[in-house]
Amino acid sequence: MKHIIGILLVIVIFGVSSCYNTDIKKPNKLIPKKKFEKMMVDIYLAQGMSFDQSPDSLKKKITQTDLYYAVLKKYGVPDTVFVRSLIYYSSFPKEYEKMHEQIMNIFKEAESQYKPQGAVNEDEK
């Protein structure tokens, strides 16, 4: 069941973000933009995590869906509220793109904090 929700989430993201139909009503429990951006940062980090699945490293297999629900639990947001907020925000493509630019800026700032001084960025080569 958890795998189906993860797949559904990906389909909703791509399906709704490609539409320019803004007839979607604002949900009653909409996650504020800044909190939603922080959640998306954590979700992207969770998606980027990989675990060594050897028997010695993990007794229990950790899935991407488990990590997704861990993010929701961290922020105290039910999955239905998150999905409705995601659908609502992604129904405004230009605003949604601005949100993603902000998310990418957060990652760039974090990367610059941990990059050794004098290191050359791959984009600058």
VMD Tcl script that builds the backbone (N, CA, C; Angstrom):
set m [mol new atoms 375]
animate dup $m
set s [atomselect $m all]
$s set {name element resname resid chain x y z} {
  {N N MET 1 A 0.821 -1.189 0.000}
  {CA C MET 1 A 0.000 0.000 0.000}
  {C C MET 1 A 0.865 1.254 0.000}
  {N N LYS 2 A 1.948 1.231 0.791}
  {CA C LYS 2 A 2.822 2.397 0.859}
  {C C LYS 2 A 3.481 2.666 -0.491}
  {N N HIS 3 A 3.803 1.621 -1.236}
  {CA C HIS 3 A 4.417 1.804 -2.550}
  {C C HIS 3 A 3.442 2.469 -3.509}
  {N N ILE 4 A 2.202 2.121 -3.395}
  {CA C ILE 4 A 1.177 2.711 -4.267}
  {C C ILE 4 A 1.052 4.200 -3.991}
  {N N ILE 5 A 1.115 4.592 -2.722}
  {CA C ILE 5 A 1.020 6.008 -2.373}
  {C C ILE 5 A 2.211 6.768 -2.933}
  {N N GLY 6 A 3.398 6.199 -2.853}
  {CA C GLY 6 A 4.589 6.836 -3.408}
  {C C GLY 6 A 4.485 7.019 -4.909}
  {N N ILE 7 A 4.015 5.988 -5.600}
  {CA C ILE 7 A 3.841 6.064 -7.050}
  {C C ILE 7 A 2.767 7.086 -7.386}
  {N N LEU 8 A 1.681 7.072 -6.625}
  {CA C LEU 8 A 0.607 8.038 -6.848}
  {C C LEU 8 A 1.107 9.466 -6.670}
  {N N LEU 9 A 1.950 9.678 -5.674}
  {CA C LEU 9 A 2.507 11.004 -5.423}
  {C C LEU 9 A 3.307 11.500 -6.627}
  {N N VAL 10 A 4.123 10.640 -7.190}
  {CA C VAL 10 A 4.919 11.018 -8.367}
  {C C VAL 10 A 4.006 11.339 -9.544}
  {N N ILE 11 A 2.982 10.529 -9.761}
  {CA C ILE 11 A 2.048 10.770 -10.861}
  {C C ILE 11 A 1.323 12.094 -10.671}
  {N N VAL 12 A 0.906 12.363 -9.440}
  {CA C VAL 12 A 0.204 13.612 -9.159}
  {C C VAL 12 A 1.123 14.805 -9.416}
  {N N ILE 13 A 2.375 14.715 -8.971}
  {CA C ILE 13 A 3.318 15.820 -9.164}
  {C C ILE 13 A 3.469 16.148 -10.638}
  {N N PHE 14 A 3.765 15.127 -11.438}
  {CA C PHE 14 A 3.987 15.374 -12.855}
  {C C PHE 14 A 2.696 15.696 -13.591}
  {N N GLY 15 A 1.634 15.031 -13.248}
  {CA C GLY 15 A 0.364 15.263 -13.938}
  {C C GLY 15 A -0.206 16.638 -13.685}
  {N N VAL 16 A -0.221 17.028 -12.433}
  {CA C VAL 16 A -0.817 18.312 -12.090}
  {C C VAL 16 A 0.100 19.465 -12.466}
  {N N SER 17 A 1.410 19.280 -12.314}
  {CA C SER 17 A 2.315 20.380 -12.636}
  {C C SER 17 A 2.363 20.667 -14.127}
  {N N SER 18 A 1.974 19.711 -14.954}
  {CA C SER 18 A 1.980 19.948 -16.391}
  {C C SER 18 A 0.693 20.614 -16.858}
  {N N CYS 19 A -0.303 20.683 -16.005}
  {CA C CYS 19 A -1.573 21.301 -16.368}
  {C C CYS 19 A -1.552 22.785 -16.020}
  {N N TYR 20 A -2.278 23.535 -16.786}
  {CA C TYR 20 A -2.389 24.958 -16.501}
  {C C TYR 20 A -3.799 25.305 -16.044}
  {N N ASN 21 A -4.526 24.324 -15.601}
  {CA C ASN 21 A -5.886 24.514 -15.124}
  {C C ASN 21 A -5.821 24.938 -13.664}
  {N N THR 22 A -6.307 26.139 -13.364}
  {CA C THR 22 A -6.250 26.636 -11.992}
  {C C THR 22 A -7.625 26.624 -11.332}
  {N N ASP 23 A -8.489 25.702 -11.742}
  {CA C ASP 23 A -9.822 25.589 -11.170}
  {C C ASP 23 A -9.826 24.840 -9.848}
  {N N ILE 24 A -8.668 24.520 -9.344}
  {CA C ILE 24 A -8.580 23.779 -8.092}
  {C C ILE 24 A -8.802 24.743 -6.937}
  {N N LYS 25 A -9.732 24.379 -6.074}
  {CA C LYS 25 A -10.060 25.234 -4.931}
  {C C LYS 25 A -8.997 25.093 -3.856}
  {N N LYS 26 A -8.788 26.165 -3.128}
  {CA C LYS 26 A -7.829 26.164 -2.034}
  {C C LYS 26 A -8.334 25.229 -0.935}
  {N N PRO 27 A -7.515 24.253 -0.528}
  {CA C PRO 27 A -7.960 23.326 0.520}
  {C C PRO 27 A -8.107 24.039 1.863}
  {N N ASN 28 A -8.957 23.488 2.702}
  {CA C ASN 28 A -9.178 24.062 4.037}
  {C C ASN 28 A -7.911 24.040 4.880}
  {N N LYS 29 A -7.157 22.963 4.783}
  {CA C LYS 29 A -5.932 22.809 5.571}
  {C C LYS 29 A -4.726 22.879 4.654}
  {N N LEU 30 A -4.464 24.042 4.077}
  {CA C LEU 30 A -3.329 24.239 3.185}
  {C C LEU 30 A -2.065 24.468 4.007}
  {N N ILE 31 A -1.002 23.759 3.672}
  {CA C ILE 31 A 0.283 23.948 4.336}
  {C C ILE 31 A 0.850 25.292 3.866}
  {N N PRO 32 A 1.292 26.149 4.783}
  {CA C PRO 32 A 1.882 27.424 4.367}
  {C C PRO 32 A 3.093 27.194 3.445}
  {N N LYS 33 A 3.315 28.126 2.507}
  {CA C LYS 33 A 4.358 27.955 1.493}
  {C C LYS 33 A 5.728 27.667 2.087}
  {N N LYS 34 A 6.143 28.421 3.080}
  {CA C LYS 34 A 7.491 28.234 3.648}
  {C C LYS 34 A 7.622 26.846 4.287}
  {N N LYS 35 A 6.608 26.423 4.991}
  {CA C LYS 35 A 6.639 25.091 5.603}
  {C C LYS 35 A 6.634 24.023 4.516}
  {N N PHE 36 A 5.842 24.231 3.455}
  {CA C PHE 36 A 5.779 23.290 2.351}
  {C C PHE 36 A 7.150 23.181 1.678}
  {N N GLU 37 A 7.829 24.312 1.480}
  {CA C GLU 37 A 9.168 24.303 0.884}
  {C C GLU 37 A 10.138 23.506 1.750}
  {N N LYS 38 A 10.092 23.719 3.067}
  {CA C LYS 38 A 10.971 22.972 3.975}
  {C C LYS 38 A 10.675 21.478 3.906}
  {N N MET 39 A 9.394 21.137 3.825}
  {CA C MET 39 A 9.021 19.724 3.717}
  {C C MET 39 A 9.555 19.129 2.419}
  {N N MET 40 A 9.445 19.886 1.329}
  {CA C MET 40 A 9.927 19.390 0.042}
  {C C MET 40 A 11.443 19.193 0.064}
  {N N VAL 41 A 12.166 20.074 0.741}
  {CA C VAL 41 A 13.613 19.902 0.885}
  {C C VAL 41 A 13.886 18.565 1.568}
  {N N ASP 42 A 13.196 18.301 2.660}
  {CA C ASP 42 A 13.400 17.044 3.386}
  {C C ASP 42 A 12.980 15.837 2.544}
  {N N ILE 43 A 11.912 15.974 1.780}
  {CA C ILE 43 A 11.469 14.865 0.929}
  {C C ILE 43 A 12.507 14.591 -0.152}
  {N N TYR 44 A 13.049 15.651 -0.761}
  {CA C TYR 44 A 14.087 15.451 -1.781}
  {C C TYR 44 A 15.335 14.826 -1.173}
  {N N LEU 45 A 15.689 15.239 0.038}
  {CA C LEU 45 A 16.825 14.618 0.722}
  {C C LEU 45 A 16.550 13.140 0.972}
  {N N ALA 46 A 15.333 12.832 1.401}
  {CA C ALA 46 A 14.962 11.439 1.657}
  {C C ALA 46 A 15.012 10.624 0.373}
  {N N GLN 47 A 14.571 11.227 -0.734}
  {CA C GLN 47 A 14.607 10.512 -2.013}
  {C C GLN 47 A 16.042 10.252 -2.464}
  {N N GLY 48 A 16.943 11.146 -2.073}
  {CA C GLY 48 A 18.335 10.989 -2.477}
  {C C GLY 48 A 19.125 10.033 -1.613}
  {N N MET 49 A 18.554 9.633 -0.495}
  {CA C MET 49 A 19.268 8.719 0.402}
  {C C MET 49 A 19.300 7.319 -0.187}
  {N N SER 50 A 20.423 6.681 0.016}
  {CA C SER 50 A 20.495 5.272 -0.367}
  {C C SER 50 A 21.134 4.521 0.787}
  {N N PHE 51 A 20.652 3.348 0.998}
  {CA C PHE 51 A 21.146 2.538 2.096}
  {C C PHE 51 A 21.722 1.240 1.553}
  {N N ASP 52 A 22.790 0.811 2.189}
  {CA C ASP 52 A 23.342 -0.498 1.883}
  {C C ASP 52 A 22.380 -1.530 2.457}
  {N N GLN 53 A 21.813 -2.350 1.608}
  {CA C GLN 53 A 20.791 -3.296 2.053}
  {C C GLN 53 A 21.369 -4.655 2.453}
  {N N SER 54 A 22.680 -4.699 2.754}
  {CA C SER 54 A 23.257 -5.968 3.177}
  {C C SER 54 A 22.711 -6.343 4.557}
  {N N PRO 55 A 22.649 -7.627 4.838}
  {CA C PRO 55 A 22.057 -8.077 6.104}
  {C C PRO 55 A 22.735 -7.484 7.339}
  {N N ASP 56 A 24.045 -7.223 7.255}
  {CA C ASP 56 A 24.749 -6.683 8.415}
  {C C ASP 56 A 24.441 -5.214 8.655}
  {N N SER 57 A 24.112 -4.481 7.599}
  {CA C SER 57 A 23.940 -3.034 7.762}
  {C C SER 57 A 22.551 -2.666 8.276}
  {N N LEU 58 A 21.525 -3.354 7.824}
  {CA C LEU 58 A 20.164 -3.032 8.253}
  {C C LEU 58 A 19.378 -4.295 8.552}
  {N N LYS 59 A 18.760 -4.301 9.686}
  {CA C LYS 59 A 17.907 -5.440 10.019}
  {C C LYS 59 A 16.567 -5.317 9.296}
  {N N LYS 60 A 16.116 -4.084 9.113}
  {CA C LYS 60 A 14.846 -3.830 8.470}
  {C C LYS 60 A 15.098 -3.008 7.210}
  {N N LYS 61 A 14.467 -3.375 6.148}
  {CA C LYS 61 A 14.621 -2.626 4.907}
  {C C LYS 61 A 13.878 -1.300 5.024}
  {N N ILE 62 A 14.591 -0.205 4.754}
  {CA C ILE 62 A 13.991 1.126 4.791}
  {C C ILE 62 A 13.674 1.532 3.365}
  {N N THR 63 A 12.421 1.862 3.110}
  {CA C THR 63 A 12.000 2.228 1.767}
  {C C THR 63 A 11.849 3.740 1.649}
  {N N GLN 64 A 11.764 4.209 0.421}
  {CA C GLN 64 A 11.524 5.624 0.174}
  {C C GLN 64 A 10.199 6.055 0.795}
  {N N THR 65 A 9.224 5.179 0.764}
  {CA C THR 65 A 7.921 5.483 1.344}
  {C C THR 65 A 8.038 5.675 2.850}
  {N N ASP 66 A 8.861 4.862 3.509}
  {CA C ASP 66 A 9.088 5.025 4.945}
  {C C ASP 66 A 9.688 6.400 5.234}
  {N N LEU 67 A 10.628 6.811 4.389}
  {CA C LEU 67 A 11.261 8.111 4.574}
  {C C LEU 67 A 10.270 9.248 4.330}
  {N N TYR 68 A 9.416 9.085 3.317}
  {CA C TYR 68 A 8.373 10.071 3.020}
  {C C TYR 68 A 7.463 10.255 4.239}
  {N N TYR 69 A 7.015 9.144 4.824}
  {CA C TYR 69 A 6.150 9.233 6.001}
  {C C TYR 69 A 6.891 9.778 7.217}
  {N N ALA 70 A 8.203 9.549 7.291}
  {CA C ALA 70 A 8.995 10.116 8.383}
  {C C ALA 70 A 9.022 11.646 8.287}
  {N N VAL 71 A 9.107 12.167 7.066}
  {CA C VAL 71 A 9.076 13.624 6.870}
  {C C VAL 71 A 7.717 14.176 7.285}
  {N N LEU 72 A 6.651 13.502 6.862}
  {CA C LEU 72 A 5.314 13.957 7.243}
  {C C LEU 72 A 5.146 13.954 8.762}
  {N N LYS 73 A 5.670 12.934 9.408}
  {CA C LYS 73 A 5.577 12.840 10.867}
  {C C LYS 73 A 6.386 13.953 11.527}
  {N N LYS 74 A 7.564 14.252 10.977}
  {CA C LYS 74 A 8.418 15.309 11.515}
  {C C LYS 74 A 7.677 16.644 11.557}
  {N N TYR 75 A 6.920 16.923 10.516}
  {CA C TYR 75 A 6.200 18.189 10.422}
  {C C TYR 75 A 4.767 18.108 10.958}
  {N N GLY 76 A 4.347 16.926 11.373}
  {CA C GLY 76 A 3.009 16.756 11.929}
  {C C GLY 76 A 1.910 17.009 10.906}
  {N N VAL 77 A 2.149 16.547 9.676}
  {CA C VAL 77 A 1.198 16.781 8.591}
  {C C VAL 77 A 0.667 15.437 8.090}
  {N N PRO 78 A -0.654 15.254 8.065}
  {CA C PRO 78 A -1.222 14.027 7.494}
  {C C PRO 78 A -0.948 13.961 5.988}
  {N N ASP 79 A -0.857 12.755 5.463}
  {CA C ASP 79 A -0.549 12.606 4.036}
  {C C ASP 79 A -1.610 13.234 3.146}
  {N N THR 80 A -2.872 13.191 3.564}
  {CA C THR 80 A -3.931 13.791 2.744}
  {C C THR 80 A -3.770 15.304 2.647}
  {N N VAL 81 A -3.367 15.935 3.742}
  {CA C VAL 81 A -3.145 17.385 3.740}
  {C C VAL 81 A -1.961 17.718 2.837}
  {N N PHE 82 A -0.904 16.908 2.910}
  {CA C PHE 82 A 0.262 17.153 2.060}
  {C C PHE 82 A -0.102 17.017 0.580}
  {N N VAL 83 A -0.797 15.949 0.230}
  {CA C VAL 83 A -1.154 15.719 -1.172}
  {C C VAL 83 A -2.075 16.827 -1.682}
  {N N ARG 84 A -3.036 17.236 -0.884}
  {CA C ARG 84 A -3.934 18.326 -1.308}
  {C C ARG 84 A -3.172 19.634 -1.481}
  {N N SER 85 A -2.219 19.896 -0.589}
  {CA C SER 85 A -1.403 21.101 -0.715}
  {C C SER 85 A -0.521 21.022 -1.955}
  {N N LEU 86 A 0.033 19.851 -2.201}
  {CA C LEU 86 A 0.859 19.642 -3.386}
  {C C LEU 86 A 0.048 19.871 -4.660}
  {N N ILE 87 A -1.137 19.338 -4.711}
  {CA C ILE 87 A -2.002 19.524 -5.883}
  {C C ILE 87 A -2.343 21.003 -6.051}
  {N N TYR 88 A -2.675 21.657 -4.961}
  {CA C TYR 88 A -3.047 23.075 -5.044}
  {C C TYR 88 A -1.867 23.916 -5.531}
  {N N TYR 89 A -0.702 23.777 -4.889}
  {CA C TYR 89 A 0.450 24.592 -5.277}
  {C C TYR 89 A 0.899 24.290 -6.708}
  {N N SER 90 A 0.868 23.035 -7.094}
  {CA C SER 90 A 1.334 22.692 -8.436}
  {C C SER 90 A 0.327 23.077 -9.519}
  {N N SER 91 A -0.869 23.482 -9.129}
  {CA C SER 91 A -1.844 23.940 -10.118}
  {C C SER 91 A -1.541 25.357 -10.598}
  {N N PHE 92 A -0.566 26.005 -9.977}
  {CA C PHE 92 A -0.083 27.320 -10.391}
  {C C PHE 92 A 1.380 27.171 -10.812}
  {N N PRO 93 A 1.618 26.762 -12.057}
  {CA C PRO 93 A 2.968 26.390 -12.496}
  {C C PRO 93 A 4.038 27.453 -12.271}
  {N N LYS 94 A 3.740 28.707 -12.521}
  {CA C LYS 94 A 4.762 29.750 -12.355}
  {C C LYS 94 A 5.141 29.921 -10.888}
  {N N GLU 95 A 4.160 29.907 -10.017}
  {CA C GLU 95 A 4.436 30.013 -8.585}
  {C C GLU 95 A 5.149 28.755 -8.080}
  {N N TYR 96 A 4.732 27.609 -8.594}
  {CA C TYR 96 A 5.337 26.337 -8.195}
  {C C TYR 96 A 6.797 26.289 -8.625}
  {N N GLU 97 A 7.073 26.828 -9.796}
  {CA C GLU 97 A 8.461 26.882 -10.277}
  {C C GLU 97 A 9.294 27.791 -9.369}
  {N N LYS 98 A 8.728 28.903 -8.931}
  {CA C LYS 98 A 9.434 29.793 -7.999}
  {C C LYS 98 A 9.731 29.075 -6.685}
  {N N MET 99 A 8.786 28.272 -6.236}
  {CA C MET 99 A 8.998 27.504 -5.011}
  {C C MET 99 A 10.161 26.533 -5.191}
  {N N HIS 100 A 10.208 25.888 -6.349}
  {CA C HIS 100 A 11.301 24.939 -6.609}
  {C C HIS 100 A 12.640 25.656 -6.742}
  {N N GLU 101 A 12.643 26.855 -7.284}
  {CA C GLU 101 A 13.878 27.639 -7.333}
  {C C GLU 101 A 14.358 27.940 -5.914}
  {N N GLN 102 A 13.426 28.271 -5.035}
  {CA C GLN 102 A 13.770 28.525 -3.640}
  {C C GLN 102 A 14.327 27.254 -2.986}
  {N N ILE 103 A 13.734 26.123 -3.283}
  {CA C ILE 103 A 14.216 24.844 -2.740}
  {C C ILE 103 A 15.635 24.563 -3.229}
  {N N MET 104 A 15.880 24.793 -4.504}
  {CA C MET 104 A 17.222 24.567 -5.067}
  {C C MET 104 A 18.236 25.536 -4.453}
  {N N ASN 105 A 17.807 26.763 -4.148}
  {CA C ASN 105 A 18.689 27.724 -3.482}
  {C C ASN 105 A 19.077 27.234 -2.092}
  {N N ILE 106 A 18.144 26.611 -1.410}
  {CA C ILE 106 A 18.438 26.041 -0.087}
  {C C ILE 106 A 19.516 24.970 -0.208}
  {N N PHE 107 A 19.409 24.125 -1.230}
  {CA C PHE 107 A 20.425 23.091 -1.451}
  {C C PHE 107 A 21.776 23.709 -1.814}
  {N N LYS 108 A 21.771 24.752 -2.634}
  {CA C LYS 108 A 23.028 25.412 -3.018}
  {C C LYS 108 A 23.704 26.046 -1.815}
  {N N GLU 109 A 22.916 26.677 -0.932}
  {CA C GLU 109 A 23.474 27.261 0.282}
  {C C GLU 109 A 24.093 26.192 1.168}
  {N N ALA 110 A 23.391 25.097 1.332}
  {CA C ALA 110 A 23.908 23.999 2.155}
  {C C ALA 110 A 25.184 23.431 1.553}
  {N N GLU 111 A 25.211 23.299 0.230}
  {CA C GLU 111 A 26.397 22.770 -0.441}
  {C C GLU 111 A 27.588 23.699 -0.245}
  {N N SER 112 A 27.348 24.993 -0.336}
  {CA C SER 112 A 28.454 25.951 -0.194}
  {C C SER 112 A 29.026 25.944 1.223}
  {N N GLN 113 A 28.219 25.610 2.217}
  {CA C GLN 113 A 28.701 25.547 3.594}
  {C C GLN 113 A 29.688 24.405 3.789}
  {N N TYR 114 A 29.503 23.336 3.041}
  {CA C TYR 114 A 30.335 22.151 3.235}
  {C C TYR 114 A 31.423 21.989 2.190}
  {N N LYS 115 A 31.424 22.854 1.184}
  {CA C LYS 115 A 32.438 22.783 0.143}
  {C C LYS 115 A 33.719 23.430 0.665}
  {N N PRO 116 A 34.857 22.779 0.492}
  {CA C PRO 116 A 36.121 23.376 0.936}
  {C C PRO 116 A 36.372 24.694 0.201}
  {N N GLN 117 A 36.959 25.650 0.910}
  {CA C GLN 117 A 37.247 26.930 0.278}
  {C C GLN 117 A 38.270 26.730 -0.826}
  {N N GLY 118 A 38.045 27.405 -1.940}
  {CA C GLY 118 A 38.948 27.282 -3.070}
  {C C GLY 118 A 38.592 26.145 -3.999}
  {N N ALA 119 A 37.592 25.327 -3.656}
  {CA C ALA 119 A 37.163 24.221 -4.518}
  {C C ALA 119 A 36.433 24.810 -5.718}
  {N N VAL 120 A 36.662 24.221 -6.881}
  {CA C VAL 120 A 36.041 24.697 -8.103}
  {C C VAL 120 A 34.732 23.970 -8.322}
  {N N ASN 121 A 33.688 24.718 -8.568}
  {CA C ASN 121 A 32.385 24.159 -8.836}
  {C C ASN 121 A 32.384 23.541 -10.229}
  {N N GLU 122 A 31.702 22.414 -10.419}
  {CA C GLU 122 A 31.624 21.759 -11.720}
  {C C GLU 122 A 31.004 22.670 -12.770}
  {N N ASP 123 A 30.068 23.534 -12.360}
  {CA C ASP 123 A 29.418 24.444 -13.298}
  {C C ASP 123 A 30.357 25.548 -13.757}
  {N N GLU 124 A 31.373 25.850 -12.972}
  {CA C GLU 124 A 32.276 26.941 -13.293}
  {C C GLU 124 A 33.399 26.507 -14.227}
  {N N LYS 125 A 33.579 25.220 -14.461}
  {CA C LYS 125 A 34.669 24.723 -15.313}
  {C C LYS 125 A 34.445 25.067 -16.756}
}
mol reanalyze $m
mol bondsrecalc $m
mol representation Tube
mol addrep $m
